[in-house]
């Protein structure tokens, strides 16, 4: 008989991520590695949509599992030339298996938004940008562990169905260029809480930009 996934989990954990000044940090990604071969009740998505709206990637951070399909949709009336490359130190690796580039025409008044699909096959963090609009930045975290959660507005990532036993907690944030040291922990019946602090203060989210006349002409 083929092996089947089991969901015998009891442990819960809340990870609170704060910046250098102790302020709550949204859009960090908390990843938990365990020795368990089981899967979470709610696995990471195999597909996601990232919109280009008002010259921003929305959402700014997307978390998926390896092999996922990402749909890029241009809601702006001007073109975007979306690019993806390895983030952090991995960008200097010649073998960028998640790298890509695609151009999406602007949305006409009465037409449907243009879309294109990209496969994210390998684990890692993908930095998103636009060859036309340099201010556009986003990230896709292709997690190598099934337990990965993006922090909310209060900086919290909540896990409700973790397997008991030893685990390692890792945090990623776009502004944290030097990786934080993973934190070992033991998961059990008692709900756990961990606070992890970045060594940087992320810049505030920028307001949606307005295109220049040049942007409109080349887009």
VENURTA-V187747 format. One record per residue. N is the residue number from 1. RES is the residue in three letters. PHI is phi in radians with two decimals (NA if undefined). Layout:
BEGIN
n = (N & N)
res = (RES & RES)
phi = (PHI & PHI)
END
This chain:
BEGIN
n = (1 & 2 & 3 & 4 & 5 & 6 & 7 & 8 & 9 & 10 & 11 & 12 & 13 & 14 & 15 & 16 & 17 & 18 & 19 & 20 & 21 & 22 & 23 & 24 & 25 & 26 & 27 & 28 & 29 & 30 & 31 & 32 & 33 & 34 & 35 & 36 & 37 & 38 & 39 & 40 & 41 & 42 & 43 & 44 & 45 & 46 & 47 & 48 & 49 & 50 & 51 & 52 & 53 & 54 & 55 & 56 & 57 & 58 & 59 & 60 & 61 & 62 & 63 & 64 & 65 & 66 & 67 & 68 & 69 & 70 & 71 & 72 & 73 & 74 & 75 & 76 & 77 & 78 & 79 & 80 & 81 & 82 & 83 & 84 & 85 & 86 & 87 & 88 & 89 & 90 & 91 & 92 & 93 & 94 & 95 & 96 & 97 & 98 & 99 & 100 & 101 & 102 & 103 & 104 & 105 & 106 & 107 & 108 & 109 & 110 & 111 & 112 & 113 & 114 & 115 & 116 & 117 & 118 & 119 & 120 & 121 & 122 & 123 & 124 & 125 & 126 & 127 & 128 & 129 & 130 & 131 & 132 & 133 & 134 & 135 & 136 & 137 & 138 & 139 & 140 & 141 & 142 & 143 & 144 & 145 & 146 & 147 & 148 & 149 & 150 & 151 & 152 & 153 & 154 & 155 & 156 & 157 & 158 & 159 & 160 & 161 & 162 & 163 & 164 & 165 & 166 & 167 & 168 & 169 & 170 & 171 & 172 & 173 & 174 & 175 & 176 & 177 & 178 & 179 & 180 & 181 & 182 & 183 & 184 & 185 & 186 & 187 & 188 & 189 & 190 & 191 & 192 & 193 & 194 & 195 & 196 & 197 & 198 & 199 & 200 & 201 & 202 & 203 & 204 & 205 & 206 & 207 & 208 & 209 & 210 & 211 & 212 & 213 & 214 & 215 & 216 & 217 & 218 & 219)
res = (UNK & UNK & UNK & UNK & UNK & UNK & UNK & UNK & UNK & UNK & UNK & UNK & UNK & UNK & UNK & UNK & UNK & UNK & UNK & UNK & UNK & UNK & UNK & UNK & UNK & UNK & UNK & UNK & UNK & UNK & UNK & UNK & UNK & UNK & UNK & UNK & UNK & UNK & UNK & UNK & UNK & UNK & UNK & UNK & UNK & UNK & UNK & UNK & UNK & UNK & UNK & UNK & UNK & UNK & UNK & UNK & UNK & UNK & UNK & UNK & UNK & UNK & UNK & UNK & UNK & UNK & UNK & UNK & UNK & UNK & UNK & UNK & UNK & UNK & UNK & UNK & UNK & UNK & UNK & UNK & UNK & UNK & UNK & UNK & UNK & UNK & UNK & UNK & UNK & UNK & UNK & UNK & UNK & UNK & UNK & UNK & UNK & UNK & UNK & UNK & UNK & UNK & UNK & UNK & UNK & UNK & UNK & UNK & UNK & UNK & UNK & UNK & UNK & UNK & UNK & UNK & UNK & UNK & UNK & UNK & UNK & UNK & UNK & UNK & UNK & UNK & UNK & UNK & UNK & UNK & UNK & UNK & UNK & UNK & UNK & UNK & UNK & UNK & UNK & UNK & UNK & UNK & UNK & UNK & UNK & UNK & UNK & UNK & UNK & UNK & UNK & UNK & UNK & UNK & UNK & UNK & UNK & UNK & UNK & UNK & UNK & UNK & UNK & UNK & UNK & UNK & UNK & UNK & UNK & UNK & UNK & UNK & UNK & UNK & UNK & UNK & UNK & UNK & UNK & UNK & UNK & UNK & UNK & UNK & UNK & UNK & UNK & UNK & UNK & UNK & UNK & UNK & UNK & UNK & UNK & UNK & UNK & UNK & UNK & UNK & UNK & UNK & UNK & UNK & UNK & UNK & UNK & UNK & UNK & UNK & UNK & UNK & UNK & UNK & UNK & UNK & UNK & UNK & UNK)
phi = (NA & -1.21 & -1.19 & -2.15 & -1.28 & -1.98 & -2.23 & -1.54 & -2.03 & -2.34 & -1.45 & -2.24 & -2.61 & -1.99 & -1.92 & -1.80 & -1.85 & -2.18 & -1.54 & -1.02 & -1.61 & 1.49 & -1.57 & -0.99 & -2.13 & -1.35 & 1.11 & -1.50 & -2.03 & -1.76 & -2.13 & -2.04 & -1.86 & -2.32 & -1.53 & -1.26 & -1.72 & -1.38 & -2.11 & -1.21 & -1.08 & -2.03 & -1.19 & -1.07 & -1.15 & -1.72 & -2.61 & -2.71 & -2.07 & -2.06 & -1.58 & -1.86 & -2.35 & 0.92 & 1.01 & -2.37 & -1.53 & -2.21 & -1.26 & -1.24 & -2.27 & -2.16 & -2.04 & -2.45 & -1.69 & -1.02 & 1.51 & -1.36 & -1.87 & -1.89 & -1.71 & -1.74 & -2.18 & -1.64 & -1.61 & -1.48 & -1.40 & -2.14 & -1.18 & -2.24 & -1.94 & -1.29 & -2.25 & -2.35 & -2.59 & -1.06 & -1.63 & 1.17 & -1.13 & -1.14 & -1.15 & -1.56 & -1.45 & -1.21 & -1.63 & -1.60 & -1.31 & -1.83 & -1.30 & -2.87 & -2.62 & -2.65 & -1.98 & -2.07 & -1.16 & -1.18 & -1.36 & -1.39 & -1.03 & -1.91 & -1.71 & -1.41 & -1.16 & -1.43 & -2.36 & -2.60 & -1.92 & -2.17 & -1.53 & -1.87 & -1.55 & -1.98 & -1.08 & 2.52 & -1.85 & -1.86 & -1.53 & -1.74 & -2.68 & -2.38 & -1.16 & -1.61 & -2.05 & -1.16 & -1.38 & -1.40 & -2.44 & -2.66 & -2.50 & -2.08 & -1.74 & -1.65 & -1.39 & -1.54 & -2.19 & -1.24 & -1.76 & -2.54 & -2.41 & -1.50 & -1.22 & -1.53 & -1.08 & -1.62 & 1.37 & -1.76 & -2.08 & -1.92 & -2.01 & -1.98 & -2.39 & -1.39 & -1.30 & -1.13 & 2.07 & -1.20 & -2.64 & -2.22 & -1.88 & -2.22 & -2.13 & -2.06 & -2.55 & -1.02 & -1.48 & -1.60 & -1.26 & -1.71 & -1.01 & -1.27 & -1.21 & -1.02 & -1.91 & -1.35 & -2.66 & -2.12 & -1.64 & -2.72 & -1.19 & -1.44 & -0.97 & -1.82 & -2.40 & -2.34 & -1.92 & -2.18 & -2.01 & -1.26 & -1.70 & -2.31 & -1.95 & -1.06 & -1.17 & -1.13 & -1.12 & -1.36 & -1.29 & -0.95 & -1.48 & -1.87 & -1.23 & -1.39 & -1.08 & -1.16 & -0.98 & -1.16 & -1.24 & -1.45 & -1.48)
END
